[in-house]
Amino acid sequence: MRCTQCGQVGLEQGFVSDSGSGARGYGRWFGGLLERGVLGVAKTRGLPQWQIDAFRCPNCAHLELFAGRRD
């Protein structure tokens, strides 16, 4: 994979961690507009969810994020 910022080949694969209450241990992307509940927490029930896959450029540290797998 090639970095879209500097063109370096060979991005390092990693992940975006989510350690909040009820977290699954990795970041997720939700389809739809952000709606907040009474306490300001994002409403996610019923929205499509995708695991975020992250790749870091070893040359410029740019991150490339992909919603790669449906959760």
C-alpha positions, 0 to 999 in steps of 0.5 A, spaced: 500 500 500 502 506 498 501 513 502 497 518 499 501 524 502 508 522 500 508 516 496 512 511 501 510 504 499 509 499 505 504 502 510 504 499 517 498 496 519 495 497 526 488 499 529 484 505 532 483 503 540 476 504 543 477 503 551 470 507 553 465 504 557 462 498 553 468 498 548 470 492 544 477 494 544 477 497 537 474 503 533 468 503 529 465 507 524 457 508 524 453 510 518 449 516 518 448 523 522 451 524 529 445 524 534 446 525 541 442 523 547 440 526 553 446 525 556 450 527 550 452 520 548 452 518 541 446 514 539 448 508 535 443 503 536 440 500 529 446 504 525 451 500 520 457 499 524 464 497 521 471 496 524 476 501 523 483 498 520 489 503 520 495 504 516 501 508 518 506 511 513 513 510 516 516 516 512 511 521 514 507 518 519 500 519 515 494 515 517 490 512 512 483 509 515 479 504 512 472 501 514 474 494 512 469 489 516 462 490 518 461 489 525 
